[in-house]
Amino acid sequence: MHAVLGMPLKNEFWCKVIKTKFDFLVAICDKDLLGKSLEVEKGLKIKISERFYKEKIIDEREAITLMKKATIGNLFGENIVKLAVENNFISEENIIYIDGVPHAQFVKI
């Protein structure tokens, strides 16, 4: 569903906001990915950490609002990355896949 078109919102995400003097970082992952480990390559794994992503559950509308405010974004998961592409925060060529899971980052300068 597309939030901009006013259609129903269905996806939920874990989100953590980190504010510094100069930046507003949002770390957002699909709800079902929190705590999972993904294999980057043989013997090297990345964990979608509760420490980094788990602050509160948000819906698509709030995710868009936070990404608009963010100077830095760290996104993990099919649903949040798709939402970011649909709303022009990232482009598809900037998505990487780790163990089949989409990941993207953005920085606003």
Secondary structure, DSSP 8 states (H G I E B T S, - for coil): --GGGT-----EEEEEEEE-SS-EEEEEEEGGGTT-EEEEETTEEEE--HHHH-SEEEEHHHHHHHHHH-SEEEEESHHHHHHHHHTTSS-GGG-EEETTEEEEEEE--
